[in-house]
């Protein structure tokens, strides 16, 4: 297996190199981090539903849509990316792609544990420490290959992420920020010293060596670089970014595996915001246009979420 330990790359190269390798049918492990921030949509995300474009434009944050699954992510130089490209005929690749996450994520889990985090797989594709997400991961068939992509969070800006996502109002945005901060964690929360890219990369390399044996160090050649540039032009174009995606009748944002934040309208001037965990109500509040979260409906906490439950309690759900 080839190893591309690239360190700092441009924001678009951090996505386009693994796409290029997949289209070229070339296997390898890529480690890198982006030199500047950007927003990356999953293949099936809907741009208009998901993204606060005005904020992104005002902050000069570029947008990109990848060809792997998963949701919208905010990416910057406080994250280390690990990416694995495998040919679809590789005998190590199971027919059910989700079955491979347990193996793919072991190097990252080991790296987190080295720094004291009790990290473990949260199926199918998260890494969590004490129930809080510390790595979101995705996969997808690209060209003649399958790509698995993930990250290690050195730190994370929850305020920027809450502003990037399109939300119904400022009250929901603040609740979103709090929900992310309560359900996510980073290395900065666990260690009191700065962790360098080189430290993380060395641990990841050792982990992937345990899976693949010796890794042959390489740098992107002209074929990969030229293909990556071609992919960048196509996948950052408006036509690709605005490709229709999945739409929901209500605003529902995934925080982590089995953790969602959603809003439901209750008449013309009131809304309900609900944090769901494993399909059950974990937190719930009501707010109206003039007051933020003026009342709670605690009797719903712990209940399985469904429309009949909401209607039965409020008598006003629409």
Buried (B, 14 or more C-beta within 10 A) or exposed (E): BBBBBBEEBBBBBBBBBBBBBBBBEBBBBBBBBBBBBBBBBBBBBBBEBBBBBEBBEEEEBBBBBBBBBBBBBBBBBBBBBBBBBBBBEEEEBEEEBEEBBEEBBBBBBBBBBBBEBEBBBBEBBBBBBEEBBBBBBBBBEBBEBBBBBBBBBBBBBBEBBBBBBBBEBEBBBBBBBBBBBBBBBBBBBBEEEEBEBEBBBBBBBBBBBEBBEEBEEBEBEEEBBEBBBBBBEEBBEEEBBEBEBEEEEEBBBBBBBBBBBBBBBBEEEBBBBBBBBEEBBBBBBBBBEEEEEEEEBEEBBEBEBEEEBBEEBBEEBE
